[in-house]
Amino acid sequence: MLTFLTWLWKPAQGYRSAFCAAHVNALARMIDRHYAGPHRVLCVTNMPENIDSRVGIVPDTCDFSELPSPHGGGNRNPSCYRRLRAFRPDAAQWFGERFVSMDLDTVIVGDLAPIVERPEPFVIWGETNPRSWYNGSLFLLTAGARPQVWTTFDPKKSPAAAFQAKRFGSDQGWISHCLGKGEATWSKADGVYSYRVHIAPKGDVLPKNARLVNWHGVVDPWSYRAQQIPWVREHYPMTVEA
């Protein structure tokens, strides 16, 4: 059985959380709608209140939760190092043997099977930032397949090493630095798009082959602005902001 994994955590003191249980529930509904294979949805969280009962809860162990992004932190440069837990050699005990990690600010618009049924032990989204080869918003992993991402991570040295190598982001910067080029990736050819990079500059038109749109950046798919776009309103099952 394939696990769809997402993450919801309380932000560092002084920052507003952009996410809540309603976003977990919305993502679970989209997954159920667009993937017919055997699957389950899990959420790693330290704020499980109001998450739908069909979503399994994995307690957040808050690994490296106080470690800031080397790019300055804040809502524009969040720290996501706790997601490195997915690369632990023993990750199967929490997430199963095969799982796909997906950010909450994702809009699923087509069949997920061609994306999540890839045979490689590790697949990650690429093609969004020339300063990193990979984007941590979406990755598929056989548990334990890339243990060095976890086992060689030093919170005192690794963020600086990735930053000095000009790899952008917190966890994704380290993943790029640690693994180097050559991992299997998804791109626009697979139907995986960035709203900010690929769609917004072209007038908000949804590409015909799109299956999944990531909204990494300052605009969220549940926002009033995004909900004025017909395809977002059609596919994203909730509105939070007035």
Number of C-alpha atoms within 10 A of each C-alpha: 11 18 18 23 26 22 21 21 19 16 17 16 7 7 11 11 12 14 17 18 17 18 23 24 22 21 24 22 17 18 21 15 15 15 16 11 12 9 14 19 23 22 26 22 20 16 16 20 10 11 19 15 8 12 18 15 20 17 13 19 12 16 13 16 17 14 17 19 21 19 16 12 15 15 14 11 16 19 24 22 24 20 22 21 19 25 21 17 17 15 19 16 9 15 24 16 16 20 26 23 22 18 20 27 23 24 26 23 22 20 17 19 13 12 17 18 12 12 10 13 15 20 21 22 21 23 18 17 13 11 14 23 24 32 23 22 21 21 24 27 21 21 23 20 16 19 17 15 22 19 12 10 16 12 12 9 9 17 25 17 17 23 19 12 15 15 23 25 29 27 23 23 27 28 26 24 24 18 14 12 11 7 16 16 19 19 14 18 9 14 20 23 28 19 24 18 16 19 15 12 10 12 8 16 14 20 15 8 14 17 22 21 25 22 20 20 14 9 14 22 27 22 14 15 12 17 18 12 14 12 15 20 16 11 15 22 17 18 16 13 10 7
